[in-house]
């Protein structure tokens, strides 16, 4: 089975919307998909929660969103907001959300 990790880096909501569109499309086609918020994208979860963004909520409900970078959340001063989302705070790479375990598990990594 094909596996794809979307490693979101940019804080642009429109860019992340396309990650969600592609992730859900692949998920519905039977591909194993994961999404991680890293870098500036850590500002987006609380915005998407407040907007009740349907694609985000569907991806979250389906377990596709694996978590949010802990270090970047603190650096960008959105840690408390991100904690409230209920998503895991990831810190497996020196405080940041690493992709190593996904690469070792055969995921193709797409960073946007």
MIDRENBA-588286 format. One line per field, with one value per residue (C-alpha): residue in one letter; x, y, z. Coordinates in nm, 3 decimals. Layout:
BEGIN
rest <- a, ...
u <- X, ...
v <- Y, ...
w <- Z, ...
***
This chain:
BEGIN
rest <- x, x, x, x, x, x, x, x, x, x, x, x, x, x, x, x, x, x, x, x, x, x, x, x, x, x, x, x, x, x, x, x, x, x, x, x, x, x, x, x, x, x, x, x, x, x, x, x, x, x, x, x, x, x, x, x, x, x, x, x, x, x, x, x, x, x, x, x, x, x, x, x, x, x, x, x, x, x, x, x, x, x, x, x, x, x, x, x, x, x, x, x, x, x, x, x, x, x, x, x, x, x, x, x, x, x, x, x, x, x, x, x
u <- 0.000, 0.120, 0.190, 0.219, 0.318, 0.226, 0.475, 0.310, 0.559, 0.399, 0.149, -0.057, -0.410, -0.469, -0.159, -0.275, -0.623, -0.457, -0.277, -0.617, -0.774, -0.496, -0.478, -0.851, -0.848, -0.565, -0.723, -1.052, -0.854, -0.711, -0.370, -0.236, -0.201, -0.052, -0.034, 0.204, 0.196, 0.556, 0.716, 0.480, 0.188, 0.146, -0.050, -0.327, -0.491, -0.669, -0.781, -0.922, -1.091, -1.254, -1.374, -1.497, -1.319, -1.495, -1.190, -0.974, -1.241, -1.288, -0.912, -0.894, -1.190, -1.027, -0.701, -0.502, -0.362, -0.088, 0.006, 0.161, 0.524, 0.572, 0.880, 0.732, 0.404, 0.594, 0.816, 0.516, 0.322, 0.031, 0.107, -0.199, -0.432, -0.285, -0.317, -0.691, -0.731, -0.672, -0.408, -0.080, 0.207, 0.506, 0.863, 1.047, 1.323, 1.497, 1.165, 1.033, 0.807, 1.033, 0.963, 1.219, 0.974, 0.752, 1.044, 1.151, 0.793, 0.798, 0.608, 0.676, 0.726, 0.571, 0.662, 0.461
v <- 0.000, 0.350, 0.582, 0.961, 1.207, 1.571, 1.772, 2.115, 2.400, 2.717, 2.923, 3.003, 2.874, 2.831, 2.613, 2.400, 2.374, 2.203, 1.965, 1.876, 1.833, 1.602, 1.412, 1.340, 1.245, 0.998, 0.867, 0.801, 0.614, 0.380, 0.543, 0.564, 0.936, 1.139, 1.515, 1.692, 2.064, 2.197, 2.540, 2.832, 2.597, 2.550, 2.877, 2.714, 2.449, 2.697, 2.904, 2.594, 2.487, 2.828, 2.827, 2.470, 2.400, 2.088, 1.932, 1.986, 1.841, 1.541, 1.476, 1.510, 1.274, 1.017, 1.027, 1.162, 1.459, 1.309, 1.617, 1.959, 2.055, 2.136, 2.359, 2.565, 2.603, 2.751, 2.969, 3.104, 3.154, 2.926, 2.635, 2.682, 2.721, 2.410, 2.206, 2.284, 2.116, 1.775, 1.689, 1.540, 1.779, 1.621, 1.657, 1.344, 1.538, 1.761, 1.920, 1.932, 1.699, 1.459, 1.266, 0.989, 0.727, 0.789, 0.756, 0.435, 0.308, 0.366, 0.695, 0.929, 1.277, 1.583, 1.912, 2.221
w <- 0.000, -0.086, 0.210, 0.198, 0.471, 0.415, 0.620, 0.634, 0.680, 0.549, 0.745, 0.438, 0.484, 0.109, 0.078, 0.370, 0.216, -0.081, 0.153, 0.299, -0.046, -0.163, 0.166, 0.168, -0.201, -0.144, 0.178, -0.003, -0.272, -0.007, 0.040, 0.396, 0.464, 0.748, 0.805, 1.044, 1.129, 1.148, 1.109, 1.044, 0.978, 1.355, 1.349, 1.145, 1.368, 1.597, 1.295, 1.124, 1.448, 1.494, 1.132, 1.168, 0.839, 0.704, 0.536, 0.844, 1.073, 0.841, 0.829, 1.208, 1.254, 1.023, 1.222, 0.929, 1.123, 1.338, 1.537, 1.578, 1.641, 2.009, 1.969, 1.687, 1.875, 2.167, 1.946, 1.757, 2.083, 1.988, 2.222, 2.444, 2.145, 1.981, 2.299, 2.299, 1.958, 2.116, 1.858, 1.984, 2.040, 1.864, 1.989, 1.873, 1.690, 1.944, 2.039, 1.682, 1.485, 1.299, 0.983, 1.046, 1.170, 0.867, 0.624, 0.800, 0.764, 0.387, 0.362, 0.071, 0.222, 0.062, 0.227, 0.147
***
